[in-house]
Amino acid sequence: MSLVGEKERTHLEINKTNKFLKEKFRNYYDNVKLHTPPRFTSREWGFLGWSGKLMNRHQSFRSKTDLQQYLSRYVPRHAYHSVAYYSIPDAPTMKDKSWQGADLIFDLDADHIPNAKSMLKNPDGFQKLMNIIQEQTHRLVDDFLLGDMAFDLKDLMITFSGGRGYHVHIRDSSVLNLSSSARRDIVDYVTGQGLITSNLLKDTGQETNVYGNKFFAPNISLYDKNATGWQGHISRKIHNYLDELSTLDRKSQLDKLSTVNGITPTMANKIKISENSSLTFSNMSRKNGELSKAQSSLVNMAIHQQSVFPDEPVTGDTHRLIRLPYSLHGGSGLSVVELDLEHLKTFNPLEEATVFGDSMINIKALRPSKVKMGKVYDLKEGEVASVPEKVGIYFMCRGLASLTLKT
């Protein structure tokens, strides 16, 4: 029987948990090889401690050694640097820092995905969420940043945030002095804000002569797959969709068409699918050449599937702080990991961003919790379980468990 009350025991466990986590973080920072950003002496630094109250910001460092010593000595729960460059980065006010420019940053977070909380109730829910946001991040980089905007891959850095998302840093000289409004315009572009459906299609109609009278016969069609910008994104999505339909039997075609928002079963039944996707799309037009409901629905579907949704305030903020690569995320115990574009496709955070070992520790679940780290760990509220250190640290950093005390 415990000699202390339940409240006192809980308080002791919380303190012991934070002390344990801080010591593990300290051991990590004593040995990690940090990847500092370019011109890091011109950046402001900020750190959040284990109390989680106020951020200690307006810091600067003269060398990587100074930064490493700070991390080892103070062991913050979260470590950040500014996206901006300043003449005096440790000045106490933004005005006094003298802003010199800022990287262009995109933050894609799985927490913004609908039903994210319910997905996390399943053991593999975290990875499913990450798969969705990985795909969006890859499209952002490949289709928009490297494609439409023609940035060079060498000027981009992709990182797993350590939490539930990814960051994309652009350090091309052309973006450094962009205003906040210009950065928000870029977000509007990748999210497809303000697109006009008719501008995404072309009219390939021709003039005809009927009994001596000239008429223009309109024909709304898709651009070629190699078209640039949003016209290309839309044409490729719809061409590929209709090409896939052409390989299915009629019932499967109708079932698939009926899942497109705006296309009713009756409407779908009137659509004739041929092996020529351009012809299939053009034949959906109204007789007078106006865009049909079916065509409009396919375009809207393509816009939704091609758009990516970064956190707009992050991109627009030229004074934002962003996580330091290979620092630890205090809300997960995972590392902020740099990734190349190919690795992004297969990256598994719960395997590849873990930095702690397999030594067994005892934890107590504070509420029902599930995660798949190698195998599934499914804890019931109040349950005391012996788990690998990396699993226990993940649960404790998430606030889902505490380190148990010996009785």
C-alpha positions in Angstrom: 0.0 0.0 0.0 1.3 3.4 -1.0 2.5 5.7 1.8 1.5 8.9 -0.1 -1.9 9.9 -1.4 -2.9 9.6 -5.0 -2.5 13.3 -5.7 0.9 13.4 -4.1 1.9 10.3 -6.0 0.7 11.8 -9.3 2.6 15.0 -8.7 5.8 13.1 -7.9 5.4 11.0 -11.0 5.0 14.1 -13.2 8.1 15.6 -11.7 10.0 12.4 -12.1 8.8 12.0 -15.7 10.0 15.5 -16.7 13.3 14.9 -14.9 13.8 11.6 -16.7 12.9 13.1 -20.1 15.2 16.1 -19.6 18.1 13.8 -18.7 17.4 11.8 -21.8 17.3 14.9 -24.0 20.6 16.1 -22.4 22.3 12.8 -23.3 21.1 13.3 -26.8 22.3 16.8 -27.1 25.7 15.9 -25.7 26.3 13.6 -28.7 24.2 14.8 -31.6 25.7 16.3 -34.7 23.6 19.4 -35.3 22.8 20.7 -38.8 22.8 24.5 -38.4 21.1 26.6 -41.0 23.1 28.9 -43.3 24.1 32.3 -41.8 23.0 31.0 -38.4 24.9 33.8 -36.6 22.4 36.2 -38.2 19.4 34.3 -36.9 17.3 34.8 -33.8 17.0 31.7 -31.6 14.2 30.7 -29.3 13.7 27.9 -26.8 10.8 26.5 -24.8 11.5 24.9 -21.5 9.8 22.0 -19.6 7.3 24.3 -17.8 5.9 25.3 -21.2 5.1 28.8 -20.1 7.3 31.4 -21.8 9.6 31.1 -24.7 13.2 32.2 -24.2 13.8 34.0 -27.4 16.0 36.9 -28.8 19.0 34.6 -28.4 22.0 34.5 -30.8 25.1 32.3 -31.1 28.6 33.0 -32.5 29.4 29.4 -33.2 28.0 25.9 -33.5 29.9 25.0 -30.4 28.1 27.7 -28.4 24.8 26.4 -29.6 25.6 22.9 -28.7 26.8 23.9 -25.2 23.5 25.9 -24.7 21.4 22.8 -25.6 23.4 20.5 -23.4 23.3 22.9 -20.4 19.7 24.1 -20.5 18.1 21.2 -22.3 15.1 22.9 -23.8 12.0 20.9 -24.7 11.8 22.7 -28.1 14.5 24.5 -30.0 13.8 27.0 -32.8 15.6 29.5 -35.1 14.2 32.3 -37.1 13.5 32.1 -40.8 14.7 35.7 -41.0 18.2 37.1 -41.0 19.0 40.1 -38.8 21.8 42.6 -38.3 21.3 42.3 -34.5 19.5 39.0 -34.0 19.6 39.2 -30.2 18.1 42.7 -29.9 15.1 42.6 -27.6 12.6 44.0 -30.1 11.9 43.2 -33.7 12.4 46.8 -34.7 15.9 46.9 -33.2 16.9 43.6 -34.9 17.1 45.2 -38.4 15.5 42.6 -40.7 17.6 41.6 -43.7 15.4 39.0 -45.4 13.8 35.6 -44.7 13.7 32.1 -46.1 10.4 31.1 -47.6 8.8 28.4 -45.4 6.0 25.9 -45.8 4.5 24.0 -42.9 2.3 21.1 -43.7 0.7 19.6 -40.5 -1.4 16.4 -40.3 -3.4 18.0 -37.4 -5.2 20.1 -40.0 -6.5 17.0 -41.8 -10.2 16.3 -41.2 -10.9 13.5 -38.7 -7.2 13.5 -37.6 -8.1 13.0 -34.0 -10.3 10.0 -34.7 -7.6 8.5 -36.9 -5.1 8.7 -34.1 -7.2 6.4 -32.0 -6.1 3.5 -34.2 -2.6 2.0 -33.7 -1.5 2.8 -37.2 -3.4 6.1 -37.4 -0.3 8.2 -36.9 1.4 6.6 -40.0 -1.8 6.9 -42.1 -2.0 10.6 -41.3 1.7 11.0 -42.1 1.2 9.2 -45.4 -1.4 11.8 -46.4 0.7 14.8 -45.4 3.8 13.2 -47.0 2.0 13.0 -50.3 0.9 16.6 -50.1 4.5 17.7 -49.2 5.9 15.7 -52.2 3.3 17.4 -54.5 4.2 20.8 -53.1 7.8 20.3 -53.8 7.7 18.4 -57.1 4.7 19.9 -58.8 4.7 23.5 -57.6 8.1 24.5 -56.2 10.4 22.6 -58.7 7.8 22.5 -61.4 5.7 25.7 -61.7 8.1 28.0 -59.8 11.3 26.4 -61.2 13.3 26.5 -57.9 16.5 24.5 -57.8 16.4 21.4 -55.6 19.7 22.5 -54.0 18.0 25.6 -52.6 15.3 23.6 -50.8 15.4 21.7 -47.6 12.7 19.2 -46.5 12.4 18.2 -42.8 10.1 16.0 -40.8 8.9 18.4 -38.0 9.3 15.9 -35.2 5.6 16.1 -34.6 2.9 15.4 -37.2 4.1 17.3 -40.3 6.8 18.5 -42.6 8.6 21.7 -43.2 9.9 22.9 -46.6 12.6 25.7 -46.5 13.4 27.7 -49.6 16.6 29.7 -49.5 16.8 30.9 -53.1 18.0 34.6 -53.2 14.9 35.5 -55.1 12.6 34.9 -52.1 14.5 36.5 -49.3 13.0 39.9 -49.6 9.4 38.9 -50.5 6.8 40.7 -48.4 4.3 38.9 -46.3 1.5 39.6 -48.8 3.6 38.1 -51.6 4.2 35.0 -49.6 0.5 34.7 -48.9 -0.1 34.9 -52.6 2.1 31.9 -53.1 0.0 30.0 -50.6 -3.1 31.0 -52.5 -1.5 29.6 -55.7 -0.7 26.2 -54.3 -4.1 25.9 -52.6 -5.9 26.8 -55.8 -7.6 29.9 -54.4 -9.4 32.0 -56.9 -9.0 29.6 -59.9 -11.6 30.2 -62.6 -12.8 27.0 -64.1 -13.2 28.2 -67.7 -9.6 29.5 -67.7 -8.3 26.0 -67.0 -9.8 24.6 -70.2 -9.5 25.6 -73.8 -12.0 26.0 -76.7 -10.9 24.1 -79.8 -14.0 24.9 -81.7 -13.8 25.7 -85.4 -15.6 27.9 -87.9 -17.9 25.9 -90.2 -19.9 26.8 -93.4 -23.5 25.7 -93.5 -25.3 26.5 -96.7 -23.2 29.6 -97.2 -23.5 30.8 -93.6 -20.5 30.8 -91.3 -20.9 29.5 -87.8 -18.4 28.9 -84.9 -18.9 25.5 -83.4 -17.4 25.7 -79.8 -15.7 22.7 -78.3 -14.5 22.8 -74.7 -11.5 20.5 -74.2 -8.6 19.8 -71.9 -5.1 21.1 -72.4 -2.3 18.7 -73.2 -0.8 16.7 -70.4 2.5 18.7 -70.8 0.8 22.1 -70.3 2.3 24.4 -67.7 0.8 25.7 -64.4 -2.7 24.9 -63.2 -3.9 24.1 -66.7 -1.3 21.3 -66.8 -2.2 20.1 -63.3 -5.9 19.9 -64.1 -5.4 18.3 -67.6 -3.1 15.6 -66.2 -5.5 14.7 -63.4 -8.6 14.5 -65.6 -6.8 12.7 -68.5 -5.4 10.1 -66.1 -8.8 9.7 -64.4 -10.6 9.2 -67.7 -7.9 6.9 -69.0 -8.4 4.7 -65.9 -12.2 4.7 -66.5 -11.7 3.5 -70.0 -10.2 0.3 -68.7 -13.2 -0.6 -66.5 -16.5 -2.3 -67.3 -19.5 -0.1 -67.6 -20.9 -0.8 -64.1 -17.5 0.1 -62.6 -17.4 3.3 -64.7 -20.8 4.4 -63.5 -20.0 3.6 -59.9 -16.7 5.5 -60.0 -18.3 8.5 -61.8 -21.0 8.7 -59.2 -18.5 9.2 -56.4 -17.5 12.5 -58.0 -19.1 15.4 -56.1 -21.7 17.0 -58.5 -22.1 14.0 -60.9 -25.4 12.3 -60.3 -26.1 8.6 -61.3 -28.4 10.0 -64.1 -25.6 12.3 -65.3 -23.0 9.6 -65.1 -25.2 7.3 -67.3 -25.1 9.8 -70.1 -21.3 10.0 -70.2 -19.8 7.9 -72.9 -16.3 6.8 -72.0 -13.9 6.2 -74.9 -10.2 5.3 -75.1 -9.6 8.9 -76.1 -9.8 10.9 -72.9 -9.8 14.3 -74.7 -12.8 13.1 -76.8 -14.6 11.8 -73.7 -14.2 15.1 -71.9 -15.2 17.2 -75.0 -18.4 15.1 -75.6 -19.6 16.1 -72.1 -20.1 19.8 -73.3 -23.5 21.2 -73.8 -24.7 21.5 -77.3 -24.1 25.2 -77.3 -20.5 24.7 -76.2 -21.1 25.8 -72.6 -19.3 24.0 -69.8 -21.5 21.1 -68.5 -22.1 20.2 -64.9 -20.1 17.0 -65.4 -17.1 18.8 -66.8 -17.2 21.4 -64.0 -17.4 18.6 -61.4 -14.3 16.9 -62.9 -12.4 20.1 -62.8 -13.3 20.8 -59.2 -12.3 17.2 -58.3 -8.9 17.8 -60.0 -8.4 21.1 -58.2 -9.2 19.5 -54.8 -6.8 16.5 -55.5 -4.0 18.7 -56.8 -4.1 21.5 -54.2 -1.9 21.4 -51.1 -2.7 23.2 -47.9 0.3 24.5 -45.9 -0.3 26.6 -42.8 -0.7 30.0 -44.3 0.3 32.1 -41.3 3.6 30.3 -41.2 4.5 31.1 -44.8 3.3 34.7 -44.5 5.2 35.4 -41.3 8.7 36.8 -42.1 9.7 36.7 -38.4 8.6 33.1 -37.7 10.7 30.7 -35.7 11.1 27.2 -37.1 12.4 24.0 -35.6 16.2 23.3 -35.7 17.0 20.2 -37.7 18.0 17.3 -35.5 16.7 18.9 -32.4 14.1 17.0 -30.4 10.4 17.7 -30.5 9.3 17.8 -26.8 5.8 16.8 -27.7 6.9 13.4 -29.2 10.5 12.7 -28.3 11.2 12.3 -32.1 14.0 14.1 -34.0 13.5 16.8 -36.6 15.0 14.9 -39.6 16.2 16.2 -42.9 15.0 14.3 -45.9 15.6 14.2 -49.7 12.6 14.2 -52.0 12.9 10.4 -52.8 13.2 9.5 -49.1 10.1 11.5 -48.3 8.0 9.0 -50.2 8.9 6.1 -47.8 9.8 7.9 -44.6 8.3 6.3 -41.4 8.8 8.7 -38.5 8.0 6.2 -35.8 10.9 4.1 -37.0 13.3 6.6 -38.6 13.0 9.6 -36.3 13.3 7.7 -33.0 16.6 8.3 -31.3 16.2 6.4 -28.0 16.8 2.7 -27.4 15.1 -0.5 -26.5 15.9 -0.7 -22.8 12.7 -1.5 -20.9 11.1 1.1 -18.6 7.9 1.1 -16.7 5.2 3.7 -17.5 1.6 4.3 -16.4 -1.0 5.2 -19.0 -2.8 8.4 -18.1 -5.5 7.7 -20.7 -6.2 5.0 -23.3 -3.3 5.2 -25.8 -2.3 3.3 -28.9 0.8 3.5 -31.2 2.6 1.2 -33.6 6.3 1.3 -33.1 7.6 -1.9 -34.5 4.6 -3.6 -32.9 1.4 -2.3 -31.5 1.4 -0.9 -28.0 -2.2 -0.5 -26.7 -2.5 0.8 -23.1 -5.6 1.2 -21.0 -6.0 4.1 -18.6 -4.2 3.5 -15.4 -2.3 0.5 -16.7 1.3 0.0 -15.8 3.3 -1.5 -18.6 7.0 -2.3 -19.3 7.8 -0.9 -22.8 11.0 0.0 -24.7 12.5 3.3 -23.8 11.7 4.9 -27.2 8.0 3.9 -26.9 7.8 5.1 -23.3 9.4 8.5 -24.1 6.9 8.9 -27.0 4.0 8.3 -24.7 5.4 10.5 -22.0 6.2 13.4 -24.3 2.7 13.2 -25.7 1.3 13.5 -22.2 -0.2 10.0 -22.5 1.8 8.3 -19.7 4.1 9.0 -16.8 7.2 7.2 -15.5 6.2 5.0 -12.6 7.7 5.3 -9.2 8.9 2.3 -7.2 6.7 1.6 -4.2 
